[in-house]
Amino acid sequence: MGLLGVRSLFPISSGGDGWTVARPDGLASPRTLDYPRVMSEQVRNLSIRVVRFSENAILLVIGFATLYAAGLEVMRLIQTAKVELGDLFLLFIYAEVIGMVGAFYKSHRIPVTLPIIIAMTALCRMIILQSKDIDPVNILFEAGGILILAIAALVMSMKDKMSLEKLRLRQDAEDRET
């Protein structure tokens, strides 16, 4: 057995001056091993696996919960035989959440613009649902929030396009050098 219970090609044994690694030719070569570095790499790799597993599990729960909620909403719409604009916005929010989960599983990253668009849709739904009973100033504040989110989405999408352009330029420069 090797370091930390892992079977290794080169057995490691304790010696007086440090650790001895048996070489393939049978000769012993003393070498001091850096335990904190080896241990930190193993802890780092384990923590990365735990985070990835947790991320996938949570997104799976979010996906199924969203599908369940959308199904309940569709059943409610069928039972009441009445569809309002707020109901459509809610279904659109469910569709965007499912799209965000799908985008993560496809590319292993969540585009920043998707949650921003979901927030904009939620604010629009809130304005529609509360427009009769709310103070007009609050509607202006909520509309201002939508405008700020729209600007943020625009800035983030421009940043992504510029980042992709820079990446392409770097790759083209590297290709020309070789």
N, C-alpha and C positions, 0 to 999 in steps of 0.2 A: 504494500500500500504506500501511496505517496502522500503528499501534503494534504492535510485536512480530509483524510480518508478516501482520496481519489486515487485510483490505480494509475501508476505512472510508468513510463518506459524506463526511467532512470530512478531506481530506488534511492530514497533519502534516509540517512541515519544520523543520529546525534553523535558528535565527536567532542573532544575537549576544547578545540579552538573554534567551534562553530558547527556547521552542518556539512556532512560529506555527501556528495552526489556521486553515485557509482556511474562511471562512464561505460559506453558500450564495449570498449576494448578491455574492460576488467580492471583498469587502473583507477585508484581512488583520487579524486581531486577535491581538496577542501574548498568550500565556497560558502560564504555567509549569505543566507537568504533574507530577503526583505519581507518579513511577515506582515507589517502594516500595509504595504503596497499590495501584496497578494490578497490579504484579507479584505482590504477596501475594494478591490476589483470584484471579489466574490459578493460582497455586500451590495455593491453598486449594481451588479448584474441581477441579483435577486430582487433588489428594490425596483429595478426597471421592469422585471417580469411581473411583480406584484401590481405595479401601477398600470401596466398594460392590461392585465387581467381584470383589475377593478374597473378601468375605463370601459372595457368591452362589456362587462357584466352590467354596469350602470346604464350604458347606452342601450343594451338589450332590454332592460327593464323599462327604460323611457320609451323605446319603440313599441313594446307590447302594451304599456299603459296608454299610450297615445292612440293606438289602434282600438283598444277597448273603449276609451272615451269617445272616439269618433263613431264607433259602432253604436254606443248608447245614444249619442246625439242624433244619428240617422234614424234609430228606432223611435226616438221622441218626435222627430219631424214627421215620420210616417203616421204615428199614433194621433198626433194633433192635426195632421193634414194642413199645417200652416208653416210657411217658410218666410222668415223675415231677413232683412239685410244683416242684422247682428248674428243670426244663425249661420249665414254663409261666411261671414268673417271668421267665426269660430272654426268652421270646417276648414277654411283656408289656413288658419293657424295650425290646426292638426296636420294638414298636408305639408306645411313648411317644416314642422318639427320632424316628421317622418323623413322628409327630404334631407334634413340636416343629419339625421342618424345614418341615412343611406350614404350621404357624401363622406361621412367619417369612415364607414366600412370600405368605401371605394378607394379613398385616397389617404386614409389614416391621419387626417387632419380636418378640423372644422373651419371652413372659411368664415372669417370674422363678419362678413356682410350678412350671412344668414340669420344669426341672432338679432342683428340690427333690424332687418326686415321684419322678423317676427315681432319685435317690440313696436315697430311702426304700425303693423297690422293690429296689434292688441290695443294701441292707443286709438286707432280709427274705430275699432269696435266699441271701445269705451265711450267715445264721443257720440256715436250713433245711439247707443243704449241710454245714455244720460242726457241727450240733447234737449229733451223737453223740460227736465226738472233741474237743470244746472244753470248757474249764473253765467252769462255770456263771457265774462272775464276769464272764467275757468276754461271755457272752450278755447279761448285765445291762447292760454297757457299750454293746453294740451296740443293745440295745433303748432305752437312754437316748439314743443318737444318733438313733434313729428318732423318739423323742418330741421332741427338740430340733428336728429337721427339720420335724416336723408343726406345732409351734408357729410356726416361721418361716414355713411355708406359710400358716398361718392369719393371721398378722400381715400378710404381704404381700398376701393377698387382701383383707383388711379395708382396707389402705392403698389398694389399687386402687379399691375401691368408694367410699371416702371421696373419693379424687381425682376420680372420675367424678361424684360428687354435687356437689363444689365446682365442677367445670366446668359442670355443668348450672345450678347456682345463678347463676354468673357470666353465662352466656348468657341466662338468664331476666332478670337485672337489666339487662343491656345491651338486651334486647328491650323492656323496660318504659321505659327512658330514651329510646328512639327512637320 
